[in-house]
Amino acid sequence: MASLRKRLLVLLPMTGMLLAAAPVEAASADSKKGAQVYCYMRSNGNNHAVSFEASYALIKRQSAGVFKTSPEHAAVMITETVVAEPGSYPDCGRYLGDLFGRKASKSSSRSNSTETSSFNSSNGNASTDWDADDRYSY
């Protein structure tokens, strides 16, 4: 009986390590597919929104994890994949900035002077427009 307990104490941590490593490989494959879709679509003239929606949908659907992949994490996954293998994604580096750029302002009537940061006279902090800063709101 003691022999069985010793075996379980040795095998249990090893099993946990193997199970923990499996989602990492799946995430790596998902990010490669997502990067391929994003870069292919951008290089063929599609805009950022369409290309990212397609690659994000692929990453979400093919992920093996329990939790949903956030759009921010999908953007990081695509970036990491392209940077790790730049030869596999030629000329895709110029599109990576769009993954982290600011969303266009909803109000087109603003002038350039009001879009720049302005200082609040009471406390000296810069005021920000949170709607314009959150590119991946969901």
C-alpha positions in Angstrom: 0.0 0.0 0.0 2.8 2.4 0.8 4.4 1.6 -2.6 1.2 2.7 -4.4 1.2 6.0 -2.5 4.8 6.7 -3.4 4.0 6.0 -7.0 1.0 8.3 -7.0 3.1 11.0 -5.3 5.6 10.8 -8.1 3.2 10.4 -11.0 0.7 13.0 -10.0 3.0 16.0 -10.4 4.3 14.7 -13.7 0.8 14.3 -15.0 0.0 17.9 -14.0 3.1 19.2 -15.8 2.1 17.4 -19.0 -1.4 18.7 -18.8 -0.2 22.2 -18.2 2.1 22.1 -21.2 -0.6 21.0 -23.7 -2.6 24.3 -23.8 0.6 26.2 -24.5 1.2 24.2 -27.7 -2.4 24.7 -28.7 -2.2 28.4 -28.1 0.9 28.6 -30.2 -0.8 26.9 -33.1 -3.8 29.2 -32.7 -1.7 32.3 -32.8 0.2 31.1 -35.9 -3.1 30.6 -37.7 -4.4 33.9 -36.5 -1.2 35.7 -37.6 -1.4 33.9 -41.0 -4.9 35.1 -41.5 -4.3 38.7 -40.4 -1.1 39.1 -42.4 -2.6 37.5 -45.5 -5.7 39.6 -45.5 -3.7 42.9 -44.8 -1.3 42.2 -47.6 -4.2 41.7 -50.0 -5.7 45.1 -49.3 -8.1 44.5 -46.5 -8.3 47.0 -43.7 -7.4 46.4 -40.1 -10.9 45.9 -38.7 -11.9 43.1 -41.2 -8.5 41.4 -41.0 -8.5 41.4 -37.2 -12.1 40.2 -36.9 -11.3 37.2 -39.1 -8.1 36.3 -37.2 -9.7 36.9 -33.8 -12.6 34.7 -34.7 -10.2 31.9 -35.7 -8.2 32.3 -32.5 -11.3 32.2 -30.3 -12.9 29.2 -32.0 -9.8 27.1 -32.1 -8.5 27.8 -28.6 -8.6 24.8 -26.3 -8.8 26.8 -23.1 -11.7 27.2 -20.8 -11.6 31.0 -20.8 -12.4 33.2 -23.8 -9.4 34.9 -25.4 -9.7 38.7 -25.1 -9.1 40.8 -28.2 -6.1 42.4 -26.5 -4.5 39.0 -25.9 -5.2 38.0 -29.5 -3.4 41.1 -30.7 -0.5 40.2 -28.5 -0.5 36.6 -29.8 -0.4 37.8 -33.4 2.4 40.2 -32.7 4.5 37.7 -30.8 4.1 35.2 -33.7 5.1 37.6 -36.4 8.1 38.9 -34.4 9.2 35.4 -33.6 9.1 34.3 -37.2 9.5 37.4 -39.4 10.6 35.3 -42.4 7.3 33.5 -42.4 5.3 36.7 -42.5 7.1 39.0 -44.9 6.1 42.7 -44.8 3.6 42.0 -42.0 5.6 44.1 -39.5 4.2 47.3 -41.0 0.7 46.2 -40.0 1.4 45.4 -36.4 1.1 48.9 -35.2 -2.6 48.9 -36.3 -3.2 46.2 -33.7 -2.4 48.6 -30.9 -3.3 52.0 -32.5 -6.0 54.3 -31.1 -9.5 54.0 -32.4 -10.7 56.9 -34.5 -12.8 59.4 -32.6 -16.5 58.9 -32.8 -17.2 62.6 -33.1 -16.0 63.9 -36.5 -16.7 67.5 -35.6 -13.8 67.9 -33.2 -10.9 70.0 -34.2 -7.3 68.9 -33.9 -6.7 71.2 -31.0 -9.3 69.5 -28.9 -8.0 66.0 -29.7 -4.7 66.7 -28.1 -4.2 66.3 -24.4 -5.4 69.3 -22.4 -4.4 70.0 -18.9 -7.1 70.4 -16.2 -6.4 73.6 -14.4 -7.5 72.3 -11.0 -5.1 69.4 -10.6 -2.7 69.6 -13.5 -3.6 66.1 -14.9 -4.2 65.5 -18.5 -7.8 64.7 -19.4 -8.4 61.7 -21.7 -11.3 60.5 -23.8 -11.7 56.9 -22.7 -14.0 56.0 -25.7 -11.2 56.9 -28.1 -8.5 55.0 -26.1 -10.2 51.6 -25.8 -9.7 50.0 -29.2 -11.0 46.6 -28.3 -14.1 47.3 -26.2 -16.4 44.4 -26.0 
